[in-house]
Amino acid sequence: MSTRSPGSDLPVRTIDRVLASMSLGLLALSVLSFFAILIGSASQADFSTGLWPAIGIIVYVAPILAFAMLLTVLIMTFVRRARANRGE
């Protein structure tokens, strides 16, 4: 088994940071939208007008997109590490 020095880790690329940040932002937006719907339900809001339909879609779509982004970052990291270990 080989041991690597701590400085030989692969650097984090900008695209990885951007995708991870966007994923976290989408999850936060989804949670905020969920709480907005809870508050709107408690205040008897009309969910068929205004921004409510968009907020309802965000609750369903944002977690899926966030998961896809995190999966993309994970796959890109595995591929990059495999290439680095092979010496490519």
C-alpha positions in Angstrom: 0.0 0.0 0.0 1.2 3.4 -0.8 0.8 6.5 1.4 0.3 9.9 0.0 1.5 13.1 1.6 -1.3 15.5 2.7 -0.2 18.0 0.0 -0.8 15.5 -2.8 -4.6 15.7 -2.7 -6.3 16.9 -5.8 -7.4 20.6 -5.8 -11.0 21.4 -5.7 -12.1 22.8 -9.0 -14.4 25.8 -9.4 -17.1 23.8 -11.1 -17.2 21.5 -8.1 -17.7 24.4 -5.8 -20.3 26.0 -8.0 -22.4 22.8 -8.3 -22.1 22.1 -4.5 -23.1 25.7 -3.7 -26.0 25.6 -6.1 -27.2 22.3 -4.7 -27.1 23.7 -1.1 -28.9 26.8 -2.3 -31.7 24.8 -4.0 -32.2 22.7 -0.9 -32.4 25.9 1.3 -34.9 27.4 -1.2 -37.0 24.2 -1.1 -37.1 24.2 2.7 -38.1 27.9 2.7 -40.8 27.3 0.1 -42.1 24.4 2.2 -42.4 26.7 5.2 -44.0 29.4 3.1 -46.7 26.9 2.0 -47.2 25.9 5.6 -47.6 29.5 6.7 -49.8 30.2 3.7 -52.1 27.3 4.5 -52.4 28.5 8.1 -53.4 32.0 6.9 -56.0 30.6 4.4 -54.1 31.9 1.3 -55.4 31.4 -2.2 -52.8 29.1 -3.8 -54.0 29.4 -7.3 -52.9 33.1 -7.8 -49.7 35.1 -7.4 -46.4 33.4 -6.8 -48.0 30.4 -5.0 -48.0 28.1 -8.0 -44.2 28.8 -8.6 -43.5 28.2 -4.9 -45.4 24.9 -5.1 -43.3 23.8 -8.1 -40.1 24.7 -6.3 -40.9 22.4 -3.4 -41.1 19.4 -5.8 -38.4 20.2 -8.4 -35.6 21.8 -6.3 -34.7 18.7 -4.2 -34.5 16.6 -7.3 -32.2 19.1 -9.1 -30.1 19.4 -5.9 -29.6 15.7 -5.7 -28.7 15.5 -9.4 -26.1 18.2 -8.9 -24.5 16.5 -5.9 -24.5 13.2 -7.8 -22.7 15.0 -10.6 -20.1 16.4 -8.3 -19.6 13.0 -6.7 -19.1 11.2 -10.1 -16.8 14.0 -11.4 -14.7 13.6 -8.2 -14.5 9.8 -8.5 -13.4 10.0 -12.2 -10.8 12.7 -11.4 -9.3 10.6 -8.6 -9.3 7.5 -10.7 -7.4 9.3 -13.4 -5.0 10.8 -10.9 -4.3 7.3 -9.4 -3.6 5.8 -12.9 -1.3 8.6 -13.7 -3.2 10.1 -16.6 
